Amino acid sequence: MNSKKSKLVHKIYDKELVRRVVDLAKKIGSDEIVAVVGHLKEQVQEVLGDEVQYAFQEELLGTGHAVMQAKKYFEGKKGKVVILYGDVPIIRPETLKNLISKSIKNKEYATLLTAMYENPTGYGRIIRDEGGNIKGIVEEKDADPLQKKHIKEINSGIYCFDIEELFRAIDKIKPNNAQGEYYLTDVIRIMNDEGLKTGAVIVEDNTEILGVNDRAQLELLTRVLRMRINSFHMKKGVTIEDAQTTYIYDDVKIGMDTVIHPNTIIKSGVTIGENCEIGPNAFIREGCEIGNAVKVGNCVELKKTKIADNTKVPHLTYLGDCQVGSDCNIGCGTITCNYTPNKEKFKTQIGDNCFVGSNVNFVAPVKIGNDVLVAAGSTITEDVPDAKMAIARERQVVKEKKK
């Protein structure tokens, strides 16, 4: 990554790679999560805190060696364990649930997530017998020319194992390979030699198993996730005019018949109602709730703001820590001044059916009632009662120019 930061704490859509993988483990119903950490482990621990248990791999001696470090957490336990990688962050939960389900249903001691690649260079190849059972996995550097040429099925590195048989087999693996490492893939060969049933689930979308090794791959995964999220919303009835320039983060809810114009960013946790118009060039940050038939227009930024139905915020406006009622019009250049020198945040409240003229500053905390008209160019520092007009600006003075 050419970075002072651990690869695992680099982010896609404001969420660290390792955080995405832990969230994935939670979504598939994991009872216990163990993170095997090594280089720059303190940075990973800072991100994950006490949400997981930690195993430490002081020497980087391969994937099998990494799993060995977690053995103490599984002693005396039965059931299934799923092996994930901290730099493979965009697998769908449904894919892993299918993997687990097949492993349980078919009574497999190891179930692999595999993929079909036309050009599998760099990946471990799946070796099957004539009946289709998995005999083993051969890594790229250990594969012979025929295996490299003819085998298209590759190992993703994602597994579902029987806990007891995994750790019984892992004690038997040796570093007898070109890398001098303990390969987790050798567990499959050992189980096959002992007559234990193994199997695989072929992933339908190969982009799910993409990993991150450099900045270019980080950008690629961001692009894949962007298109996946945008496609999800479009299938739910949202119009996205330009999916290439629209960035909708995870866990955003958008109602049907809403239109998203180009160059718009909507961050995690935002809720947008039906029949809204968002953008172009809008930036909707965390903590926002937008009602139905709301317009959020060009170069508008919202943060921790609630906007009720039928309100318009057409352009060039910042609303932060703000609540706006229904049927309002917020004029161009309106700003909520919510940030103090002491780094405190104060709220602005605007009632229903209000008209706010252009270039208005609301100096929070301030409360505007219902049916209020705020004159253009005003700086509002005091509350305004219902059905009043507020003007807060200096009288214009015209003087002769100095010669």
Beta strands, then each sheet from edge to edge (+ up, - down):
strand 1: 11-12
strand 2: 15-16
strand 3: 34-37
strand 4: 53-56
strand 5: 80-83
strand 6: 110-116
strand 7: 125-128
strand 8: 134-138
strand 9: 153-162
strand 10: 198-202
strand 11: 239-240
strand 12: 247-248
strand 13: 253-254
strand 14: 259-260
strand 15: 265-266
strand 16: 271-272
strand 17: 277-278
strand 18: 283-284
strand 19: 289-290
strand 20: 295-307
strand 21: 312-324
strand 22: 329-330
strand 23: 335-337
strand 24: 348-350
strand 25: 355-356
strand 26: 361-363
strand 27: 366-368
strand 28: 373-374
strand 29: 379-380
strand 30: 389-390
sheet 1: 1+ 2-
sheet 2: 3+ 4+
sheet 3: 5+ 9- 6+ 10+
sheet 4: 7+ 8-
sheet 5: 11+ 14+ 17+ 20+ 18+ 15+ 12+
sheet 6: 11+ 14+ 17+ 20+ 19+ 16+ 13+
sheet 7: 11+ 14+ 17+ 20+ 21+ 24+ 27+
sheet 8: 22+ 25+ 28+ 30+
sheet 9: 23+ 26+ 29+
end
